[in-house]
Amino acid sequence: MSDEDKTPRNVSAGAWSRLGLGALSGLLAGGAALAVAELTAAALRPQAGPVVAVGGAAIDRTPTAVKDWAIRTFGTNDKLVLQLGILAVLTLFALALGAFAARRRRTGAAGVLVFGVVGAAAALGRPDSAGVTDAFPSVLGAVAGAVLLYFLVGLLPAPPRQAPAERGEGWDRRRFVIAATAAAAASAGAGVLGRALSGAGGREAVASRENVTLPPPGSPAPPVPRGAQVRVAGVSPFVTPNSDFYRVDTALVVPKVDATAWRLRIHGDGVAREKTLTFDDLLRRELIERDITLTCVSNEVGGPYAGNARWIGVRLADLLEECGVRPPSGGGPADQLVARSVDGMTIGSPVEDVMDGRDAMLAVGMNGEPLPFDHGFPVRMLVPGLYGYVSACKWIEDIELTTFDAYDSYWVKRDWAREAPIKTQSRIDTPKPFARPKAGTVMVAGVAWAQHRGIDKVEIRVDDGPWQEATLAAEDSRDTWRQWSYAWQATKGGHNLTVRATDRTGEVQTEKRTRTVPDGASGWHSVVVTVD
């Protein structure tokens, strides 16, 4: 084969080599851009980092049906999956941009600035944006990435189509390797430093939580009745440990709020006397302690997003009354209470429900300790009987009295109902779906809830047989779930077990199956088992 025959193959090999090295350069530049951005965000405000900002913007703009699917599919790992997805997209973008830069160096390097534009726009568009400084992390990161990509591509051998003298066939591989290694090491170092700074930024908040001593409640909760927990293996504990309590929110980074700097403002329509409260102000007030079951509106029939805890806090109605607020039934002009979180979340609750005598509170403690950060430290709101998206604002910092006609909160803008009392629901915890119990006595057990109404009866049906009444465990309060059990005389073969509950108003849990949107799922929970 002549030299002329070999030339196209050599040219092709050189071109692919250059593209591959360009892609590697793009990956290194993307990593550097992200590291510099996150380091800058750690020094300014962690929520302004591009991954968090873009992730938050993605959550805000994701259709409700997709969010619902993500929660069903990934559960409490939905935020981790989103962040990994963002990083995967950034990786592919960086590889493609680097390969393009191998052909068009300046244009490719300038393309890295897209990182900055997208990240800055997302950060500035967040509800909790602190202003123009939130754009700095993404912009500085993009500039660093563009400079690095331009530099690294400049070290690559010239395109193979150039004359041998122009190709620089003796390009300095060692210099490229050293530069690439140094860039990777610097990016890793910046990432580690950014994490350290972020951790340091939260130390004051952590210290403030560690220094909290919850006063004894002026109105303590009675002991949980001895018979509230059924003695059947596989049933959820009556009191959900803090570490196991469900978490469903939009915060990609859990806010770390310093309790000593925290403030709560109460203002708006019908507020005759505005208040601004500190954390110590709340602790000096009379505290109530109550067992309350919370339920997320995203909970599917039989789903896990319900939990029961002992909460301690300040009765919200008392605070509102001190501000001169009257419910609509008492002539007050406001029918909606809008709670705002430090991360910009808004949650709208009916003023009538907050002030009708139920134990709506600003909670400061959970199961005998200050609120965990995941669950709203230093202060969160909760209203028994309402789904969390219209009652349970975490990291609360502002309460505004207004009307439903005047303002739509975060979730209402995304097709959820303005008002959402919790529906009567029941769940089979054991046996699990597709279990294979032995013939004979099989204990079927689970929980039922109808917060602020209470559970009056639970029934079990085997296949298409008649409904049989289950044995109810002792009731703690009408604001908590209630456990139940049923001794089933199981026969061999496949069977379908179905449960339904009746609340204290006499309403029987509906068979009609609906999805979670717009105001919570409904339907009977059932499991299929095979008896051996």
N, C-alpha and C positions, 0 to 999 in steps of 0.2 A: 504494500500500500504506500502511495506517495505521500509526501508532506502535505500536498494540497488536499488529499483525501482525509487527513487527520485534522485539518484546521477547524472544520465546523464542529467536530466533536469536542475539541479543546475549548473552542469558544463557548459551546453550550455548558461544559463543565465549569468554566470560569464564571459564566453568568449566574448559574445556580449557586455557586459558592458565594458570590457577592450578595445575592438575594438572601441567602441563609444568614450570612454575617450581618446584613442589614436588619433582618428580622430580630436577631439577637440584640443588636444595638437598640432597636425600638423597645424591646422588652426591658432592657436595662434603663432606658430613658423613662419609660412608663413607671418603673419601680422607683426611680429617683424622684419623679414628679409627685408620686403618691406619698413617698416618705417625707419630702420637704413640706408638702401640704399638710400632712398629719402632724408634723413637728410644729409647724406654725400654728395650727389649730390648737394644739396642746398648750401653747404659750398664750394664745388669745382666748379661745372658747372652743372646747372639744366638739360642740354641736355644729360648728362651722366647717368641720372637715368634709372633704368632698364625698367620701363614701356615705357618711351619715346624712349629709344634705341631699345628695342624689337619691339615697334610699328613702328618705322622708318624702321627697317630692314624688317618688314612684308610688309610695303608699297612698299619698293624697290623690293621685290621679288614676290609680288602679280601679277599674270598675268593681262595684260591690260584689258581683257574682264571682269575680276572680279572687277577691279577698276572702270570701266565704270558702271557696275551694281550697285556698292556701291554708286556712285555719283547720279545715277538715283533714287535709292531707298531711300537713307538717306539724300541726298542733302548736305547742309553745316554741317550736324550733323554726317557725315561719320567718322570723327576723334573721336568723343565722343563714337560712337558705337564700333569703333576699341578698344579704351582704355577699355571700359566696357567688351568687349570680352576677352581681355588679362587678366583682373582681374578675370573674371569668370573661365578661364582656370587655372590660378594660384590657385584659391580657391579649385577647384576640385583636382588639383595636391597635394596641401597641405593636404587636407582631406585624400586622398589615401595614401600619404606618412606617415601620422601620424598613420593610421590604420596598415600599414605595420610595423612601428616602434614598435607598441605594441607587435608584435611577434619577431621582430629582431631589437632590440634597436639600436645597433651600425650601422648596415647597413642602417636602416631608417634615422637615424640622418645624416649619411654621404650623403644620397641621397639629402638632402637639398642643398648640394653644387652644385647640378645641376642648381639651381637658379643662383648661381654665375657664373658658366661657360657660360650659355646661355646669361645672361645679359652682362657679360664682353666682350664676343665675339661680341655681337651686338654693344656695345658701341665703341669698337675698330675698328669695320668695317664701321662705319658711315663716310660719306664724310667729315664732319666737325670735326672729332675726334681730340682732343687736345693731343693725345698720351696716354702713359701707365696709366696716372692718371685717365683716363676715366673708367678704369676697377675697380678702388678702390670702388666705391659705391656698385656695385653688389657683389664683393668679400667680403667686410666687412659685408654686409647684410646677405649673405649666412652663413658666420661663426657665426654670432649672432643667426641666426635661427637654425642652427645645434646644437649649445650649448644648446639653450633653449629647443629644442625638446628632446634631450638626458636627460636633467634634469627633465623635466615634466614626461616623460615616466618612469623614475626611481622612481617616487612617486606613480605610479599605483600599485594596488595589483598584486601579482605574478600570472602567468597563472594558471587557476583552476586545471590543471592536476597534479600540484605538490602536495606533501604531505601537510596536514593541517598545520604542523609546519613550512613548508617552504613558504606557501602561504602568510603568514602575514595577516590572515583574519581580523586582527584589523588594517588595513592600515589607515594612518592618512588622512582622507578625508579633514579635516580642513586645513592641510598643503598644500594639492593639490589646494584647492579652493583659498587659500591666494596667492599661487605662480601664479596660472592662472590669478587671478584678477590683481595682480601686473604686470604681463607680458602684459596684455591687456591695463592697464593704462599707462605703460611705452611706449608701441607702439603708443598709441593715442597721448601721449605727444610728442614723437619724430616726429610724423606726423605733429602736430600743429607747432612745432618749425621749421620743415623743410619748411612748407608753409611760416612761418614768415621770414625765412632767404631768401627764394626765392623772396618774396616780397621786402625785403630790397635790394636784389641784383639788382632789377629793378628800384629802386627809383631814382638812378642817371639818368637813361634813361628817366624816366617820368619827372624828373625835367628839363632835357635838352630840352625835347619837350615843356614843359610849358614856357620855357624861349625864345622860338623861336618867333621872330616877322618877318613875311614874308615881304620883301620889296615890294613896288609897282612894277608891271611888266613894263619893258621898252616897251614891245609890248603887250598891254592888249587885251583881247578878247572883241569883240563887244557885246552889250547887246543881250540877247536871244530875238529873234523876238516875238512880242506880240502874234502872231498867231501860235506859235510853239506847244502850248499845246491845244489839242482839248478839248472842253467842254462837255465831255461825261463821266459819272460816270463809274468807273471801269478800266479806262485806266491808265497805269503806268505814274507816274509823268515824265515830260520831263527831269528834273535833278534829278538823284537818290540820296537821302540823304545818307551820309556816313554810317549811321547805317544800311541801307537797301541794300547797295552795296554788290553784291555777293562776296564770298571768296572761291576760290578753290585752294588749294596748298597742299603740303605734310608735312607741319610743325605741329607736334603734340603740340609743345610749341611755341607760337608766340615769335620770337626773340625780346628782349628788348635791343636796341642798343643805347648807349650814343652818342648823336650827337657830343659832344665835343671831343670824342675819335675816331670817325668814320673817315676812310680814304678810298679813291678810287684810285686804280692804273690802269693806261691805258698803255698797253704794247703789244708786239707781232710782227707778220710779217707786215712789211711796216710802223711800228711806228718809225719814225726818231728821235722823241724826247719824251721819256717816261714822263708821268706826274703822280704825286701823289697829290690828291686834298683833302682838308678838307671840312667840311660842310660850314664853313664860306667862303671858297674860292668860293663855288658855289653861295652863297647868294650875294657875291660882284659882280658877273657877271650880264650881262643883262639877265633878266628873261622874258620868254614868257608865256602868259596865253592863253589856248585854251580849247574849249569844245570838248571832244573826247569820243566816245562810245567804251567801251571795251567789248569783247565777249570771252568766254571760249570755247575751242575746244570741251569740254565735253557737251556743250549745245545741247540737243536733239531738233528736230524740235518743235517749240512752247515752248521751255524751258525757264527757268528764269535766266540763267547765262549770262545776258547781262545787262549793266548798263551805264549810261551816267553821266559824271561829268565834272566840270571845274577844269582843272589841271594847275599848275604853276610850271615852272622848267627852266632848261638850255637846249638850243638847242644842241642835241648830235652831230650833224654834225659839228658844230663850234668847239667843243672840239677835235674831231677827226682830223679836218683839221689843227688845231694848233699843233697836234702831228705829222703832216706830212702824215697822212693817205689819200690815194686816193682810190676811189671805183674801182672795176674791170673794169668798162667802161672807167676809166681814167688811166688804166695801173697799178693799185694797185695789189699787190700779194695776198692779203687776200680777200676771198669772204664770210667769216663768222666772225661775232662778237660774242664771247662767254662771256656772263655775268655770274658772279658767285655771289651767295648770301652768307651771313654769315653762313647759315645753310648747305652749301655745294651744294645747287641746282645749276645746270648749264642750261642755256638757250641760244640757238644759233639762231642768227638773220642774215638775208642776209645783208651784208654791202651795197650792191647796194640800197636796200630799205631804209636803215637808212640814206643814204646820197643823196637821189634823190630829196630833196627839201620838203618832207613832214615834219610835225612837230614832228619828233621823239625827245624825250626829256628825261632828267634825272629829274623826277618830285620831288619837295619838298613840294608841297601843293595840297590839294584836297578840292574843294568847299569852298575856303576861309580860310582854316586852315591848319596847318602843317599836313602832312600825318598821319592818325591813325596808330597805331602799326600793326593792322591787315592788313593794306594795304601798308606796307613797310617802315615806318619811320625808319631812316631819309630820305632815298632816294630810289626811285624805277625808273625803266626804263619803257618806253612805246613807241610803234611805231604804229601809226594809220594804220589800214588796215590789220594788222596781228593778228592771234589768240594769246592769252596770252602766250601759252606755247613756242612760238618762239619770244616773244617780251617784255613781261611784268615782268621782273625780279624784285622781291621785295627784300628789305634789301640788295641791291647790294653793293659789295665791291671791285669787280675786273672786268676789261674789257680786254679781250685778243683777238687780231686780229689773225685769223688763216684761215684754209680752211675747207670746208665741207668734203673733202677727208681725211684730217688729224685727224679730231676729231668729235665724235658723242656726242651730249649733252644728258642730262638725259633722256628726253622723246624719243629721236630718238633711243636710245638703247632699248627702250621698244615698238618698232614697229610703232611709230608715224612718219609722214612725216618730212623731213628735212625743207621744206619750206611750209608755210600754210597761203596764203592770205584768208581773211575772205570771205565766200560765201554770195551771195545775199540771204537774208532771210526776212521773214515777219511772224507776229504773231497776232492772234486774242486774245485781252485781254478781250473783252466783246461782246456778252454774254459768260459766262463760259460754259464748257462742261456740258451737261445734264440740262441746265437751262430751266425754264418754263415761258418764257415771254408771255404776253397777245397779242392777235391778233391786228394788226394795225402797226403803225410805230415803228420799233425796231431799235435802233442805234447799228450798228456793228462797232467796232473800235479797233485799236491796234497800233502796231509799225512795222516799216520795217527798215532794215539797209543793207548797202553795203559800209562800211567804206572806205574812200579815193576814192570812185567812186560816191557816192551819189545815192539817190533814185529818179527816174523820174516818176514812175507810180505804183499804187497799184490797183489790181482788186479783185472783190469778185464774187464768183459763188454760187448760191443757188441750191442745189441738182445737177442735170445734166443740168441746164440751161446755158444760155450764160454768158460769163464774163462781169461784169459791172464795170465801172471805179469808184473807190472810190475818195472821196475828200481828197486831201493832205493838211496837215497843213503846215505852213510856214517852210522853211528850215533854220536851223541855219548854218550848214556848211556840206560839203560832208563827214566830219569825224564823224558826229553824226547821230543817228537814226532819223527817221522821222515818225511822227504820222499821222494817217489817220482815216477817218470815212465814213460810208455808211448808208444812211437811207433806211432800208429794210421794204417793205410793207409785213409784215408777215401774212400768212394764217394759219389756224388751222392745226395741225398735226405735224408729225416728219419731221425734215429738217436737211440737212447737209450743213454747211457753210464752204467754202474753200477760202483761200486767196493766192495770189501770187504777187510778186513785179518785177519790171523791173528797173535795175540800169541805170546810166547815159551813160554807154557804149552801151546801147541797149540790154544787155543780160537779158533774161527773166528767172526768178527763175525756176530751173528745177523741174519737177514733180518726177524725179527718186529719190526714197527713199534710203538713205544710212545711216549707223550708223556713229557714231562720229569718229571711227578709220578708216583710218589713218590721215585724214586731215579735219575733221569736217562733221557734218550731213548735209544732203540735203533732199529736198522734200517739198511738200506743207502742210501747217498747216490747219487742219479742226476741227470743233467742231460740235457735234450733239446736237440739242435742240428740245424741244417739245413745240409747241405753243398752248396755251389754248384758 
